[in-house]
Amino acid sequence: MAIAVHRNSDSRNCGASTTVQGQGTVYVNSKLASVLGDPNTHGGGALKASTNDGTVFVNGILLNLLDSSASPDALCPIPGGPHCNPKASQASPDVFACHGPKPGPIDDG
């Protein structure tokens, strides 16, 4: 089953929004498509493209999809809270990619 594409200004589970910085040419529903490493509006929170099966790239960078995990953001005071994994919680209603997560972790850097 394909997964919805996460985009610029889409929500994270901590209440922040994604800020696309990794690419500036590919749009989904008139919003920039989010790629590996994009931060959130709370500072930090780089997305890990963890729900991408390793097959879909934008300008050579892995595309982020709904429920992609993220590094902690600047408001991560307590391990396990939503700011410690501000994952993608909103995405395109009609643009999908991949077939689920890769069996192992995808290296984010």
N, C-alpha and C positions, 0 to 999 in steps of 0.2 A: 504494500500500500504506500503510495506516495505521500509526502509530507509538505505542508504549506510553507512557502518561502517567507522568511522574516525580512523586514524592510526598515528603512530609515523612519524614525519616530514611532515604530511599533513598540508596544509595552513590554516591560520585563516584569517578572513576578514580584519584584520589590517596589514597584510603583514608578521606577525610572523609565526612560525611553532610550532606544538605541540611537546612537549618532554614527551614521556611516562615514568612515574616514578612509577605509581601505581601497575604495574604488569610486569613480565618479562618472561612469558612462552607461551602466546597465540599470534599467528601471523596471519595476514590477508595479503595475497599477499606479503609474505616475510617481512612485517613490523609489529612491535608490535601493537596490538589493543589498542586503547586509552580507559581509564576508568575514572570514576568520579574523579575529582580533579587534573588531569594532567595539568601542567602549559604550558606556551608558551615561546618562545625564547626571548621575550622582558622582561620577569620576571613577575611572577604572572599569572593572566589570567586563574585561575583554571576552567576547564570545569565542567558544572553542569549536564550533561547527561539529559538535558531537553527534547530531542526528543525521548528518550527511554521511552517506555510505562510502565516501571517498571518490565519487564519480562525477560530481557537478562542481564546476569552477566558474568564477567570473574573473576575467583577465588574469588567469593563472592562480587565483586565490580561492580556497574552498568557500562555497556558498553556505550561509547560515539558514537553518530551517527552524520551524516551531519546536519548542522545548530544548533547543540547544543549550548546553551548560555554559557557565561563564566563570571566570576568575572573580574573586571577591571585589566589590567596589569600595569606595572610600567610606561607606557607612557600615562596614562589616565589624560590629563590635563583639558579637557573640557567635562562635562557630555553630553552623547549622541553620542560622537565620537566613531569610531570603536575600539579604545583602551579601551573604557569603557565597552564594551561587545564584546571582541575579539572572536566571535563565530566561530565554525568549518565551513570552507568554501570549503574544499576538502575532498574526501573520496574514498574508494575503488570503482573501476568501475564495480565490479561484485559480491561483497559480501554484503548482506543486512540483516536487522533484524527488528523485531518489526512491529507495525502497526500504528505508529504515537505517538504523545505526550500523556502522562497521563493527564487526565482532570485537575488536580491540580499540583502545583509546587512540584518537587522532592527535598527533603531536601538534601543539599550538605554537611552536616557536623554536 
